[in-house]
Amino acid sequence: MGSVTSDIQDPGKSPGERQLIRAGRLFTGGGAAPLADRMIEITDGVVTGIAPAGEAGGQADAHFDIVAPGFIDLQINGAGGALFNDAPNEATLRTMISAARKGGTCHMLPTFITAAGDAYRQAMAAVAAFSGPEVLGLHLEGPFLSPDKPGIHPQDAIRTIADDDIGALVSHRGLILLTLAPEHVTAEQMARLRKAGIVLFAGHTNATAETVSAAAGQGLAGVTHLFNACSQMQAREPGVVGAALADPRLSAGIIADGVHVHANALRVASRAMAGRLFLVTDSMPTFGGPADSFMLCGQEIIRVGNRLQSGSGTLAGAHLGMNEAVANMVALADVPLAHALHMASGVPAAVLGLDQIYGGIAEGRPASLTCLAADLTPEAVYVHGCRSAA
């Protein structure tokens, strides 16, 4: 793991020094109930102690109402006025990282959506060159999707995967989450991708439940933005949604902004997929940015209230922070706060195979923490012990 270099840091101790953080409620992860009034000791960017505040030696360097495992966003297209598709480079990544902190995000997979030809390779190169621990890998959402379910993606750039694409993907240095349409990928192609360690998700797909089930047997790990841009659940054809709800091999991301998914659907999914459903923002440049509109794939996208849409009304990402997604799961879906926080950190960490490093607060783990006020407003994030303002 590299050391973080932050463009916005709170004054105080360096991550190499001993730090003490006092938490009114400490959520250690996994959906466990919070521990009251705890002191967290951090040394050299690692958690080195957790004790009742009255028993800890030393004065707290910071005090927060809530301390939780650092939020991990596996689907973030842009933030702070920047869009990863427009400029897949270090400057864009740093802008996104800084803006995403406003929602309490510590770690992310910057997301590159469908673009012409092999433009996705620019995103691969940018992420491979980035050294900070905030970026855990790359989410490629397309271009290997179904033309029947394009959503806002440019339909003329959607295509089937070729041998050259697979060669580029499997040779990438670093973690990739690849969203594709399983009905347009062969079993052999799935096997090659999965053998290389690529995390495979179904999205923008019109697949049947049978196809999704078969793909799960070939290494498919989950579904991208559940309920959106995929075949729906019907009585005699459960579709992608039904397959995700029923198949314990599959995880799924969900956009809990009150726009993409109805509250009742959030409730159903959270109960059917407990421990498998995780929160994503699908955020765009408006989040943490100065403007309420931007250009995406040649279309102007406008923010109308909490909804981002094209001129024709097609949803185009979300204006959402991870803390808001957590709050919405509590308010709209009756999910206990401990479980909603787990959906923002522990479950996505497990999807990436990083749950022994992130998604929990324990001695010996990197000190990646999301620190919140009682109303879930982010106050600070710590990434490997380095504190930054939210």
N, C-alpha and C positions, 0 to 999 in steps of 0.2 A: 504494500500500500504506500503510495506517495504521500508526502506531507502537503497540507493544504496551503495555498497562497491566496489570501482573501483580499479583495479590493475594498471591502468595508468591514472594519473590525472595531469592536468596542475597546476602549483603553483598559488596561489592566495587565494581568499576568500573561506571559507568553505560554503557549501550550507545553513547553518543556519544563515549566515550574509546577510545583504542587498547587492544586486549586481545590477549594472546598465550595460545593454548591448545595444550598439548602432547599429542599423541596417540601412544600406543604403536603402534597400528595405525590408519591413516587410510583409511577406505573412501570414495572420492570419488564412487562411484555407478556405475550402469550395469552392475553385476555385475563390475566390474574388481577384480583382486586388490588387497589392501590395500598401502599404502605404510608402511614401517616408520619409526617415530620421527620424526614430522613436527611442525612448529610451524605453527599456523594464526594468521594475523594478521587481526584484525577492527577496522575503523575505521568509526564511524558506522553500525554495524549491518550492514556489508557485508564480505565476505571480501576482503581487500586483499593477501594474500600467503600462499603455502604453500611451505615450504622444509624441508630436513633440519634437525632440531633443532640439530645442531652448527654449522650455518651461520647460524642466525637470530640476530639481535641482540636482546638483552633477556632478561629472566627471565620464565618462564611464569607467568601468573596462575592457571592451573588445569592439571591433568594427569589424563588419563583413559586407561584401557587401550584403549578403542575409541571412535573418533568416526566417526559415520556421518551421511549426509544425514537431516534431520529426518523422523521418521515422519509419515505422512499417513493418517488413518483416514477412509474414505469412508462408514462405516456405524457410527454410535455413537448408540444410543438414549438412553443415560443413563450416569451415573457419580457417585460421591460421594454417593449417597443421593438424587440428583435424576433425574427422568425428564422428557425434553423434552416428551412428550405431555401431561404433567400441568400444566406451567407453561412454555409457550414464551415465555421472556422473558430479559432480560439476566442476571439473577441465576442462573437455571438454567444458562445458557451458561457463565458464569464458574465455577460449581461443577463442571461437566463438564470444562472445560478444566483446572482444577487437579487433579482426580482422574485424568484421562487421562494426565497427566505421569508418574504412577506406572508407567505402561507405556511411557514414552518418547515419547508422542505430542506433536508440535509443532503440527500443523494437523489440522483435521477438517471433516467435513460433519455437523453435528448432524442426526439422523434422526428424522423425524416419521412414525409409522406410521398406518395406516388409522384414521380417526375419522369420526364422523357428519357428513354434509353437507359444508360447506366449511370445517370447522375447521382444515384445513391452511393457510388464509390467515393465521391467527394466527402460525404458524411462519414463514411468509414475511415477515411484518411484523417479527418479532423479529430475524431474521437480517439483514434490510435495515437495521435500526437499529443493528446491532452494528458497532463500528469497529475492533476488534482484528484483527491478521493471523492469529490462530490459527484463526478461522472463515473458511474459503475459500468457503463457499456453503452450500447446503441440500440434503439428500437427502430427498425425499418418497417414501416406500415405501407407495404406495397413495394414495387408495382405489380406484384404477382397475385392479383386479386380477381374477383369476378366482375365482369362488365355489367352483370345484372344488379350489382349492389355497390355502385361507385360512391354514393354519398357525395361529398364535395370533391373527391379526387377526380382529376382530369381523366375522363373516360378514354381519350385517345392515347393516353400513356400507359394504361393498364395492359399487361401482356402476360403470357405464360413464361415460366422460368426456363432458362436454357442452360446448357452445360457450362458455358462461360460464366454465367451468373453463379452457379454452384461452385465453380472453381474459385471465384473471387471471394465468396462468402466463407468457404471453409478454410481459406488461407488467411483470413482476417485475424489480426492479433488483438484479441479481446472478446468480450461477451457481446453477443447479438441476440436480441429478441426479434424474431421475424414473423410479422403478420402476413398470412397468405390465405388463399382460398383452397382448401384441401381437395375440392372436386376437380381442380385443375393441376394437381401435382401427383406424380406417380409414386407408388410405394417405394420404388428404388430411390427416387429423388429425396423423399422424406428420410429414408434411412441414411443416405449420405450426409444430409444436413444435420440430423440428430447425432450421428456418430462424431461429428466435428464439435459437438457441444452447443450447437445453436438451439435456443429455446424457441419452439414452434408454437404459434398461436393461430387460431382460425379467426378471420375477420373479413369484412366486406365480402361475404360469402353467401351463396344460396344453397349450400350443401344440405343434404338430408341428414337426419339423425343417424342413419345407418352409415353414411359416409364419414361422419364425424367420429362415430364409435370405432370404425375401422382405422381411421387416422390416429386415434388415441392409442390403438395397439401398435402403431408404427412410430410413435414418439410424440404425437401432438400433445402439448402440455396444457393448453388453455384456450380461452376465447377473449378476443379484444372487444372492449366496450360493449358488454353484454346488453342485449335487446336492440342495439343500434346497428344498422347496415348488415343484417343477417336474417336468415329464415326464422320465422317465428313458430311458436308452439301451437299446434293444432291437434284435434282429437286423434286423427289417424296418421299424422305426420308431425312428430314433435320438433323437427327442425333443429337448428343449432342451439336455440334457447333451451329446448327440452333436453337435448343431449348434455348440455352443460349443467343443468340443474340436477340431472339424474346420475351422471357418471362421476364416481369419486376420483377418477384419474385426472379430471380436468379442473383447473382453476379458471378464474375469470376476473378481468378488470371491469369496473363499473364507474360511470360518471354520475356522482350524486350531487348534481347541481339544481335539482328540482325542475329541470327543463328536459334533459335527455331521457330520463326514466321516471315514470309515475311513482308516487310514494308507495302505492300498493305493490308495485313490481319490485321496488327496493326491499320492501318487507319480505316478500316471497323469496327473493333471491338470497337475502341474508340468512334466512332460516334454512333454506334447502342447501346452501353452500357454506355453512359455517366452517370457518377455517380454510376455505378455498376461495372466497370472494375477497377482492382487494380494491382499494380506492385508487383512482387515477384522476388527474385534473383535465387532461386533454387541452391544457391551456394554450392560449394564443397571445400575440403581442400586446393585446389590451391589458392583460393582467400585469399589474405593477408598472404599466406604461402610461405615457402621456395622452394617447389618442384613443378614440372610441371607434376607429375604423382602420383597416389595413387591406392590402392587396394579397390575394391568395390564388395562385394558378390563373392569373388574369382576371379574377373577379374581385370586386370590392366587397369586403365583409364588414358589416356594420353591427355595432352593439346596440341592441334594443332592450333596455332593462338589463336582465341577466342572461340574455340570449344573444349569441353571435350567429348571424345568418347572412346569406347571399341575397341579392336582389329578388330572387325567386322564392326566398323563404327557406332554402336548404340550410340545415344546421352546419356550422363550420367551426368545430372545436368548441371550447368553453371558456368562459371568464370565471375562473374558479381557483381558489387556493386550497391546499390540502386540509388546512384547519377547518375551512368551510364545509368541505366534503365530510369530515368527521362530525361536525356539528349537525349537518343535515341527516346523517345516518341515525344520530341520536334522536333528533326532533321528528323526522319524517318516517323512520322505519322502526322506532322503539328499540334500537340496538343499545345495549349498555355501553357507557363511555369506554370502559376497558377493552371491550371487543372492537369498538369503532377505531380506537387507537391501534389495535393489533392489525386491523385491515389497512391501516396507513403505513405500517412498518414491518411487522413480523411476517405477514403473509407475502407481501412482495419480495422480502428478503428470501423466503423459502422458494418462491418461484424461480429466483435466480441461482439457487443453490448456495446462498450466502448467509443462511440463517444461523450459522455458528459464529458469524462475525457481527452481523447487524440484526436489528429487529428486537433486541433485548438489552437490558442494562444489567450487567453483572461484572464481577471482578475479572480482569484479564481481557475484557472486550474493549475495542476502540470506544472512546467517549464521544459517541455521536448521539446527541440529545436534542430534542425539541422542547423548548421551555415556553409555557403558556400561562396567561392569566386565567383566573377562574372562569371567565366567559369564553375561553379558548382562543383569545387573541394572542398571536405569537409575540413573544418578547425577546427571544434570542434563540440562536441555534449554536450548537457546538459540533464541529466536525473534526474528529480525531483530537479533541481537546481544544481546538481553536474556536474562540467565541466570535460570533458575528451578530450584529444587530438584525432583527427581523424587520 
